[in-house]
Amino acid sequence: MNTAVTLCGIPLDNPVMAASGTFGYGAEFAELYDINCLGSFSFKGTTLAPRFGNPTPRIAESASGMLNAVGLQNPGVHKVIEEELPRMRAFFLKPVMANVSGFALDEYVQTCRLLDSQPQIGWLEVNISCPNVHGGGMSFGTCPQSAAEVTRAVKAVCKKPVIIKLSPNVSDIAAIARACEDAGADGLSLINTLVGMRLDLKTRKPILSNVTGGLSGPAILPVALNMVYRVYRAVRIPVVGMGGISSARDVVEMMLAGATAVQVGAANLVDPYICRDIIKDLPRVMDQYGINSLSDIIGGAHS
């Protein structure tokens, strides 16, 4: 069974990646198993300046999922380059995906320029879709013009593949995907979380201090599949599919919809071994459905 795929010219042993925000910088998971079994992972969303994130409570449970409003807590790009990337070299030997967020166009540009020069970075995943912060994040990804503006600016300072992470909280995700492709994006990641909320019946107020948060987990898999399917039909650049993936069957389904690679997010918080176990189970599922090579099934639902 051949599980290898190629994402924006970079070969992966398999299409399974851990999603940003659920895997930190890999160190905690590397203590549990050899994370080099992963295709790669997207490390914690990184901004130009350090961020403490939103006040607590910033996690709420939901049926078949969870809400988070962490708010991009991270040490800032300079600390990531000076401390996290050198530490990562000891336990992860493959190219890693750098997830970048910003609150102004210049912040995206500066952060991407700094990370683009780091040899460990294979791709820059530019997050224009975070629903958990005010004055940035998702605001750049809600219309084709602003999405294209960020894409064009980042591409001007990067030599490595730029993958734009899209929001599902829009009326026409295909139009935004096409705008990013026209502006030079090398690939697209989708979907980020869906905006949601929970209420505390005792206080009669929102559970999250941010009021709303991003819904992730198995509940959003059908939404993610639909959007990956639509975007695959709209563009010619590769798609990284994510949203509710928690099994090898989900991986195959997402690839049939059009994903070249996939990211596993919330499932890591439920079972820290889930990525490893999905990768181990892929050959069995491939054999069950007569799949010899995963690269052959990308977009297979469209033929």
Helices and strands as residue ranges (DSSP letters): E 5-7, E 10-12, E 16-18, H 27-30, G 35-37, E 40-41, E 59-62, E 65-68, H 77-79, I 80-84, H 85-88, E 96-100, H 105-116, E 121-127, G 137-141, H 144-155, E 162-165, H 173-182, E 187-190, E 194-196, E 199-200, E 205-206, E 213-216, G 218-220, H 221-234, E 239-242, H 248-257, E 259-264, H 267-270, H 274-288, G 294-297, G 300-302
